[in-house]
Amino acid sequence: MVQCLAPAPVPTAPDNGGHVADATRDIERIYSTPDVVAKLRRLADALESGTSFRIQIAGERFRVPARAEFSIEHERGDGEEEVEFQLKWKLDDSDDDDDDEKVV
């Protein structure tokens, strides 16, 4: 099994403009190796081509924009090690475009 960490906004009640308001979300989900491979392959393709992509994590689908910053973190302590791949970006109204894109 591979661990996929995914902080992302969670939709809540619609605001006056018909858009969904965002609430804080910080989850950790364990995925099978084939599922992680599919997600990482799509991520690699998007990073390489400089495009955004849609992804579903723990039942929530959202867009990772091309402008997202990618970082890799390594932690060691208490007899274990951890590597985190992280994408981070500021929320923007244009992130909700292109809902027809394939989701992984």
Secondary structure, 3 states (H helix, E strand, C coil): CEEEEECCCEEEEECCCCCEEEECCCEEEEECHHHHHHHHHHHHHHHHHCCCEEEEECCEEEEECCCCEEEEEEEEECCEEEEEEEEECCCCHHHHCCCCCCEC
